[in-house]
Amino acid sequence: MLMVKSLAPISIASCCEELNVMISDGTIIRCNREVENQLFWATIGGLGLTGLITSATLRLQRILAPLSKFKQGVTRTSHHS
């Protein structure tokens, strides 16, 4: 999950500046809010149905401290011996 300055969760659409999308014929199309904007919004909300995202430009902001600390471990289940 991405975070902004307020440390509130946001959607990927709010920080995505531009995408390069490979469509079914192999063509790579650059799209953003102004150029090929229908493809941009369809790809952001389409769960991969419009093509393959080959690159994305995101607007992010560094935060000074980690939001969470995680303890690493392994849990054994009945199908592990």
N, CA, C and O of each residue as an XYZ file, in Angstrom:
324
protein
N       0.835     -1.165      0.000
C       0.000      0.000      0.000
C       0.889      1.240      0.000
O       1.867      1.305      0.744
N       0.559      2.197     -0.811
C       1.330      3.431     -0.886
C       0.833      4.422      0.152
O      -0.339      4.410      0.530
N       1.731      5.277      0.605
C       1.364      6.258      1.615
C       1.765      7.657      1.137
O       2.751      7.805      0.415
N       1.024      8.655      1.526
C       1.359     10.044      1.217
C       1.799     10.751      2.490
O       1.899     10.131      3.549
N       2.060     12.040      2.385
C       2.604     12.809      3.506
C       1.785     12.647      4.788
O       2.349     12.609      5.882
N       0.474     12.554      4.660
C      -0.374     12.417      5.845
C      -0.349     10.998      6.401
O      -0.961     10.734      7.436
N       0.341     10.088      5.739
C       0.425      8.680      6.095
C      -0.908      7.960      5.955
O      -1.114      6.907      6.558
N      -1.809      8.521      5.168
C      -3.086      7.869      4.903
C      -2.967      7.017      3.644
O      -2.307      7.436      2.693
N      -3.579      5.844      3.605
C      -3.541      5.013      2.399
C      -4.211      5.729      1.230
O      -5.214      6.421      1.408
N      -3.652      5.560      0.037
C      -4.214      6.175     -1.161
C      -4.270      5.140     -2.271
O      -3.702      4.055     -2.149
N      -4.957      5.481     -3.357
C      -5.008      4.578     -4.500
C      -3.803      4.823     -5.402
O      -3.200      5.896     -5.374
N      -3.465      3.828     -6.194
C      -2.350      3.963     -7.137
C      -2.650      5.052     -8.172
O      -1.728      5.698     -8.668
N      -3.914      5.260     -8.497
C      -4.287      6.262     -9.498
C      -3.886      7.668     -9.085
O      -3.565      8.492     -9.941
N      -3.897      7.954     -7.805
C      -3.590      9.316     -7.364
C      -2.109      9.658     -7.461
O      -1.758     10.838     -7.451
N      -1.230      8.662     -7.556
C       0.199      8.968     -7.649
C       0.829      8.472     -8.950
O       2.033      8.634     -9.148
N       0.045      7.878     -9.831
C       0.578      7.406    -11.112
C       0.575      8.555    -12.115
O      -0.476      9.122    -12.415
N       1.745      8.893    -12.627
C       1.880      9.993    -13.580
C       1.764      9.521    -15.029
O       1.160     10.195    -15.863
N       2.344      8.363    -15.317
C       2.395      7.902    -16.706
C       2.609      6.400    -16.752
O       3.230      5.824    -15.858
N       2.088      5.763    -17.806
C       2.261      4.331    -18.023
C       2.723      4.079    -19.445
O       2.379      4.834    -20.354
N       3.493      3.034    -19.644
C       3.730      2.469    -20.960
C       3.019      1.131    -20.961
O       3.300      0.269    -20.128
N       2.089      0.956    -21.906
C       1.248     -0.234    -21.949
C       1.466     -0.955    -23.271
O       1.359     -0.349    -24.337
N       1.776     -2.260    -23.203
C       1.880     -3.077    -24.407
C       0.508     -3.687    -24.669
O      -0.019     -4.437    -23.846
N      -0.066     -3.355    -25.833
C      -1.371     -3.897    -26.183
C      -1.196     -5.214    -26.942
O      -0.069     -5.642    -27.187
N      -2.296     -5.850    -27.310
C      -2.267     -7.221    -27.832
C      -1.429     -7.404    -29.093
O      -0.918     -8.501    -29.320
N      -1.270     -6.373    -29.920
C      -0.463     -6.529    -31.138
C       1.026     -6.268    -30.902
O       1.812     -6.297    -31.849
N       1.424     -6.013    -29.649
C       2.825     -5.780    -29.315
C       3.235     -4.321    -29.297
O       4.357     -4.001    -28.906
N       2.350     -3.436    -29.710
C       2.630     -2.004    -29.697
C       2.674     -1.496    -28.259
O       1.818     -1.839    -27.443
N       3.682     -0.673    -27.957
C       3.767     -0.051    -26.637
C       3.282      1.386    -26.763
O       3.793      2.159    -27.574
N       2.292      1.730    -25.951
C       1.668      3.053    -25.997
C       1.942      3.782    -24.683
O       1.697      3.251    -23.599
N       2.454      5.010    -24.799
C       2.655      5.870    -23.625
C       1.330      6.561    -23.341
O       0.723      7.135    -24.245
N       0.880      6.509    -22.098
C      -0.387      7.154    -21.763
C      -0.295      7.822    -20.395
O       0.442      7.386    -19.511
N      -1.072      8.899    -20.254
C      -1.154      9.628    -18.985
C      -2.497     10.346    -18.937
O      -3.395     10.012    -19.710
N      -2.654     11.307    -18.065
C      -3.939     11.998    -17.935
C      -4.284     12.861    -19.150
O      -5.455     13.177    -19.360
N      -3.290     13.249    -19.952
C      -3.545     14.077    -21.129
C      -3.391     13.320    -22.445
O      -4.171     13.536    -23.373
N      -2.409     12.447    -22.537
C      -2.112     11.707    -23.769
C      -2.667     10.294    -23.633
O      -2.340      9.584    -22.682
N      -3.506      9.885    -24.584
C      -4.126      8.552    -24.526
C      -4.789      8.327    -23.165
O      -4.624      7.281    -22.537
N      -5.543      9.341    -22.731
C      -6.101      9.292    -21.376
C      -7.139      8.191    -21.175
O      -7.289      7.699    -20.057
N      -7.854      7.792    -22.215
C      -8.815      6.692    -22.048
C      -8.092      5.389    -21.729
O      -8.543      4.618    -20.881
N      -6.969      5.139    -22.405
C      -6.177      3.945    -22.113
C      -5.590      4.030    -20.707
O      -5.563      3.033    -19.985
N      -5.123      5.205    -20.318
C      -4.564      5.405    -18.980
C      -5.573      5.009    -17.907
O      -5.266      4.193    -17.038
N      -6.781      5.583    -17.961
C      -7.774      5.316    -16.922
C      -8.303      3.888    -16.999
O      -8.589      3.282    -15.966
N      -8.437      3.346    -18.195
C      -8.884      1.955    -18.327
C      -7.845      1.000    -17.755
O      -8.198     -0.013    -17.152
N      -6.568      1.315    -17.939
C      -5.497      0.462    -17.418
C      -5.400      0.578    -15.903
O      -5.228     -0.431    -15.219
N      -5.506      1.780    -15.372
C      -5.459      1.981    -13.917
C      -6.568      1.183    -13.232
O      -6.343      0.567    -12.191
N      -7.748      1.197    -13.811
C      -8.876      0.520    -13.181
C      -9.212     -0.840    -13.749
O     -10.158     -1.482    -13.294
N      -8.443     -1.299    -14.751
C      -8.839     -2.488    -15.489
C      -8.243     -3.802    -15.061
O      -8.529     -4.829    -15.676
N      -7.416     -3.810    -14.016
C      -6.840     -5.056    -13.510
C      -6.124     -5.857    -14.592
O      -6.195     -7.086    -14.602
N      -5.435     -5.174    -15.502
C      -4.643     -5.862    -16.516
C      -5.395     -6.242    -17.774
O      -4.842     -6.941    -18.623
N      -6.619     -5.814    -17.922
C      -7.413     -6.213    -19.077
C      -7.058     -5.452    -20.352
O      -7.415     -5.903    -21.441
N      -6.372     -4.320    -20.256
C      -6.064     -3.522    -21.445
C      -4.727     -3.879    -22.073
O      -4.501     -3.573    -23.244
N      -3.847     -4.510    -21.334
C      -2.525     -4.855    -21.836
C      -1.558     -5.017    -20.685
O      -1.951     -5.064    -19.519
N      -0.293     -5.101    -21.031
C       0.772     -5.306    -20.053
C       1.437     -3.966    -19.752
O       1.894     -3.287    -20.671
N       1.497     -3.581    -18.494
C       2.197     -2.349    -18.113
C       3.686     -2.659    -18.119
O       4.165     -3.451    -17.307
N       4.426     -2.025    -19.049
C       5.868     -2.275    -19.146
C       6.675     -1.318    -18.288
O       7.796     -1.638    -17.892
N       6.117     -0.138    -17.993
C       6.761      0.787    -17.063
C       5.726      1.769    -16.546
O       4.700      2.014    -17.180
N       6.019      2.324    -15.379
C       5.124      3.296    -14.757
C       5.963      4.373    -14.089
O       6.996      4.085    -13.483
N       5.514      5.606    -14.204
C       6.136      6.719    -13.504
C       5.215      7.090    -12.352
O       4.058      7.456    -12.557
N       5.750      6.989    -11.127
C       4.961      7.272     -9.932
C       5.512      8.484     -9.202
O       6.724      8.699     -9.174
N       4.634      9.268     -8.617
C       5.010     10.413     -7.791
C       4.921      9.945     -6.337
O       3.829      9.724     -5.813
N       6.067      9.800     -5.700
C       6.131      9.301     -4.332
C       6.847     10.302     -3.444
O       7.521     11.211     -3.929
N       6.697     10.127     -2.159
C       7.378     10.993     -1.207
C       8.003     10.122     -0.130
O       7.352      9.238      0.427
N       9.264     10.380      0.154
C       9.976      9.618      1.185
C       9.391      9.952      2.554
O       9.077     11.104      2.853
N       9.254      8.918      3.371
C       8.852      9.143      4.752
C      10.062      8.889      5.638
O      10.937      8.099      5.284
N      10.120      9.546      6.775
C      11.316      9.510      7.605
C      11.429      8.267      8.473
O      12.541      7.850      8.797
N      10.329      7.673      8.852
C      10.381      6.515      9.744
C       9.532      5.389      9.172
O       8.555      5.646      8.469
N       9.891      4.157      9.463
C       9.058      3.047      8.985
C       7.681      3.101      9.640
O       7.534      3.538     10.781
N       6.679      2.649      8.893
C       5.324      2.652      9.422
C       5.070      1.466     10.333
O       4.286      1.558     11.277
N       5.727      0.358     10.054
C       5.509     -0.868     10.823
C       6.809     -1.630     10.927
O       7.693     -1.496     10.081
N       6.919     -2.424     11.959
C       8.044     -3.341     12.092
C       7.475     -4.747     12.025
O       6.419     -5.030     12.591
N       8.183     -5.623     11.330
C       7.709     -6.979     11.130
C       8.695     -7.965     11.715
O       9.908     -7.782     11.612
N       8.174     -9.004     12.324
C       8.995    -10.088     12.833
C       8.909    -11.225     11.826
O       7.818    -11.661     11.458
N      10.064    -11.700     11.385
C      10.104    -12.762     10.395
C      10.057    -14.111     11.094
O      10.668    -14.294     12.147
N       9.338    -15.046     10.511
C       9.262    -16.378     11.091
C       8.620    -17.354     10.124
O       8.134    -16.970      9.060
N       8.625    -18.621     10.509
C       8.027    -19.680      9.701
C       6.990    -20.381     10.557
O       7.235    -20.692     11.723
N       5.843    -20.625      9.975
C       4.795    -21.367     10.667
C       4.669    -22.730     10.020
O       4.466    -22.826      8.809
N       4.784    -23.764     10.794
C       4.624    -25.131     10.296
C       3.139    -25.479     10.254
O       2.379    -25.141     11.162
N       2.749    -26.154      9.194
C       1.376    -26.634      9.078
C       1.392    -28.144      8.956
O       2.460    -28.746      8.847
N       0.232    -28.757      8.972
C       0.148    -30.218      8.960
C       0.707    -30.839      7.684
O       1.125    -31.997      7.710
N       0.730    -30.106      6.565
C       1.257    -30.701      5.332
C       2.764    -30.510      5.173
O       3.334    -30.972      4.185
N       3.417    -29.847      6.112
C       4.880    -29.753      6.122
C       5.431    -30.806      7.079
O       4.895    -31.002      8.170
N       6.494    -31.474      6.669
C       7.073    -32.479      7.577
C       8.409    -32.026      8.100
O       9.043    -32.740      8.876
